[in-house]
Amino acid sequence: MKKSVLYFLFFIFITLPGKAGDNDYIINMLNAKTMTDTATVQSTLVTAANYFERIALMNPEKWLPYYYAAYCYTRISHLNKGADKRDAWVDKAQIEIDKAFKNDPKNSEILVMKGFVLQARMDINPMVRGFEYNKETLAYFDKAIELNPDNPRSYLWKGVNLYHTPSFFGGGKDKAYILINTAIEKFKANPPKDMLAPDWGYKYALEMIEKCK
């Protein structure tokens, strides 16, 4: 058992970037990310988001803690009912992803998250907010694809957007299917570079492709 644990820790450190001084950051991020990946209830996501925010305070130059905090808060918004509550969580997500964007404005993953957050705000009142935010949301995904054509999440969430857009407004299942299928191919062809890199969305892509058939 001890040998297995030691091997696991050794594996973590040889597959993650950074110097020896980054060990605390890596371990803390892995703990918070694991919590996020396995979370099914709001309380766990809140704890994870708070964890990422504390990591960000100690590492303000890094974008990933802000990114994951925004991801947690956006997921929480989908778990709530009522526009005021959902907007409040989206507001918190917006603050965090804006910090990440300030650190790295040409990062494809950050642009996907900006679109993901804006999608959550649209989803609160799609009939009204669709006209206000849809163009900006799609622009984030298009820019993310331009910066990194291999990022599967950009295709996935653009596809999800088109799935929920009526065909007479340029959306529909057929267009969504093409993008989501591309996302699935990109997921398979481009595994995460390391254990901290974003890797979410694949299971949802598989669910969405079935809905598009």
C-alpha positions in Angstrom: 0.0 0.0 0.0 2.8 2.4 0.9 4.6 1.7 -2.3 1.4 2.4 -4.3 1.0 5.8 -2.6 4.6 6.7 -3.1 4.4 5.7 -6.8 1.3 7.8 -7.2 2.9 10.9 -5.7 6.0 10.3 -7.8 3.8 10.0 -10.9 2.1 13.4 -10.0 5.3 15.2 -9.8 6.9 13.9 -12.9 3.8 14.6 -15.0 3.2 18.1 -13.8 5.1 21.2 -14.8 6.9 23.4 -12.4 9.8 23.6 -10.1 10.2 22.1 -6.6 8.9 25.4 -5.1 5.6 24.8 -6.9 4.8 21.6 -5.0 2.4 23.2 -2.6 0.5 24.8 -5.4 0.3 21.5 -7.4 -0.9 19.5 -4.4 -3.5 22.1 -3.4 -4.7 22.4 -7.0 -5.0 18.7 -7.3 -7.0 18.4 -4.1 -9.4 21.2 -5.2 -9.7 19.8 -8.7 -10.5 16.3 -7.5 -13.2 17.8 -5.2 -14.6 19.7 -8.2 -14.6 16.7 -10.6 -16.5 14.5 -8.1 -18.9 17.1 -6.8 -22.6 16.5 -7.1 -24.0 19.0 -4.7 -23.7 22.7 -4.1 -21.9 22.6 -0.8 -19.0 20.6 -2.3 -18.7 23.0 -5.2 -18.7 26.0 -2.8 -15.9 24.4 -0.8 -13.9 23.8 -3.9 -14.4 27.3 -5.2 -13.3 28.8 -1.8 -10.3 26.5 -2.0 -9.4 27.7 -5.5 -9.8 31.3 -4.4 -7.4 30.8 -1.5 -4.9 29.2 -3.9 -5.3 32.3 -6.2 -4.5 34.6 -3.3 -1.2 32.8 -2.9 -0.6 32.6 -6.6 -2.2 35.7 -8.2 -0.1 35.3 -11.4 -1.6 31.9 -12.3 -4.8 31.7 -14.3 -6.0 28.1 -13.4 -7.2 28.8 -9.8 -9.4 31.7 -11.1 -10.6 29.5 -14.0 -11.7 26.6 -11.8 -13.3 28.9 -9.3 -15.4 30.4 -12.1 -16.3 26.8 -13.3 -17.5 25.9 -9.8 -19.6 29.0 -9.4 -21.1 28.5 -12.9 -22.1 24.9 -12.0 -23.6 26.2 -8.8 -25.8 28.6 -10.7 -27.3 25.7 -12.7 -28.2 23.9 -9.4 -30.2 26.9 -8.2 -33.7 28.1 -8.9 -34.8 31.7 -9.1 -33.1 34.4 -11.3 -31.7 36.4 -8.3 -29.9 33.4 -6.8 -28.6 32.2 -10.2 -27.4 35.6 -11.2 -25.6 36.0 -7.9 -23.6 32.9 -8.6 -22.9 33.9 -12.2 -21.7 37.3 -10.9 -19.1 35.5 -8.7 -18.1 33.3 -11.7 -17.7 36.5 -13.8 -15.4 38.1 -11.3 -13.1 35.0 -11.2 -12.9 34.5 -15.0 -12.2 38.2 -15.5 -9.2 37.8 -13.2 -8.0 34.8 -15.3 -8.5 36.7 -18.5 -6.4 39.7 -17.2 -3.6 37.2 -16.5 -3.8 35.5 -19.9 -6.1 37.2 -22.5 -5.1 34.9 -25.3 -5.8 31.7 -23.6 -8.3 29.5 -25.4 -9.6 27.8 -22.2 -10.2 31.1 -20.5 -12.2 32.3 -23.5 -14.3 29.1 -23.4 -15.0 29.7 -19.8 -16.0 33.3 -20.5 -18.5 32.0 -23.0 -19.6 29.2 -20.5 -20.3 31.8 -17.8 -22.2 34.0 -20.2 -24.3 31.0 -21.4 -25.3 30.5 -17.7 -26.5 34.1 -17.5 -28.4 33.6 -20.7 -30.0 30.4 -19.5 -31.6 32.3 -16.6 -33.9 34.1 -19.0 -33.2 32.8 -22.5 -36.1 34.6 -24.2 -34.9 38.0 -23.1 -31.2 37.5 -22.6 -30.6 35.5 -25.8 -30.8 38.6 -27.9 -28.5 40.5 -25.5 -25.7 37.9 -25.0 -25.8 35.3 -27.7 -23.6 37.1 -30.2 -20.9 37.8 -27.5 -21.1 34.2 -26.3 -20.5 32.8 -29.8 -17.6 35.3 -30.3 -15.8 33.8 -27.3 -16.1 30.3 -28.6 -15.0 31.3 -32.1 -12.0 33.2 -30.7 -11.2 30.1 -28.6 -11.2 27.9 -31.7 -9.0 30.4 -33.5 -6.4 30.5 -30.7 -6.4 26.7 -30.3 -8.2 24.6 -32.9 -7.7 21.5 -30.8 -9.6 22.7 -27.7 -12.7 20.4 -27.6 -14.6 22.6 -25.1 -14.9 25.4 -27.6 -16.6 23.2 -30.2 -18.8 21.6 -27.5 -20.2 24.7 -26.0 -20.7 26.4 -29.4 -22.6 23.3 -30.4 -24.7 23.4 -27.2 -25.4 27.0 -28.0 -26.6 26.2 -31.5 -28.6 23.2 -30.1 -30.7 25.6 -28.0 -31.0 28.2 -30.9 -34.0 27.9 -33.2 -33.1 27.0 -36.8 -34.6 30.2 -38.1 -32.0 32.0 -36.0 -29.1 29.9 -37.4 -29.2 27.1 -34.9 -30.7 23.6 -34.8 -29.7 20.0 -34.1 -27.9 19.5 -37.4 -25.5 22.3 -36.9 -25.0 21.4 -33.3 -24.3 17.8 -34.2 -21.4 18.7 -36.4 -19.7 20.8 -33.7 -20.3 18.4 -30.9 -19.1 15.5 -33.0 -15.9 17.5 -33.7 -15.6 18.1 -29.9 -15.7 14.4 -29.2 -13.0 13.8 -31.8 -10.9 16.5 -30.3 -11.4 15.1 -26.8 -10.1 11.7 -28.0 -7.2 13.1 -30.0 -6.0 15.7 -27.4 -5.8 14.4 -23.9 -4.9 16.9 -21.1 -1.2 17.9 -21.1 -1.0 17.4 -17.3 -3.2 16.6 -14.3 -4.1 20.2 -13.7 -5.2 21.0 -17.2 -8.9 21.4 -18.0 -10.4 18.0 -18.9 -14.2 18.5 -18.3 -17.0 18.2 -20.8 -16.4 14.8 -22.5 -19.3 13.0 -20.8 -21.6 15.9 -21.5 -20.6 15.8 -25.2 -21.6 12.2 -25.4 -25.0 13.0 -23.9 -25.5 15.9 -26.3 -24.6 14.0 -29.4 -27.3 11.6 -28.7 -29.8 14.4 -28.4 -28.7 15.7 -31.8 -29.4 12.5 -33.6 
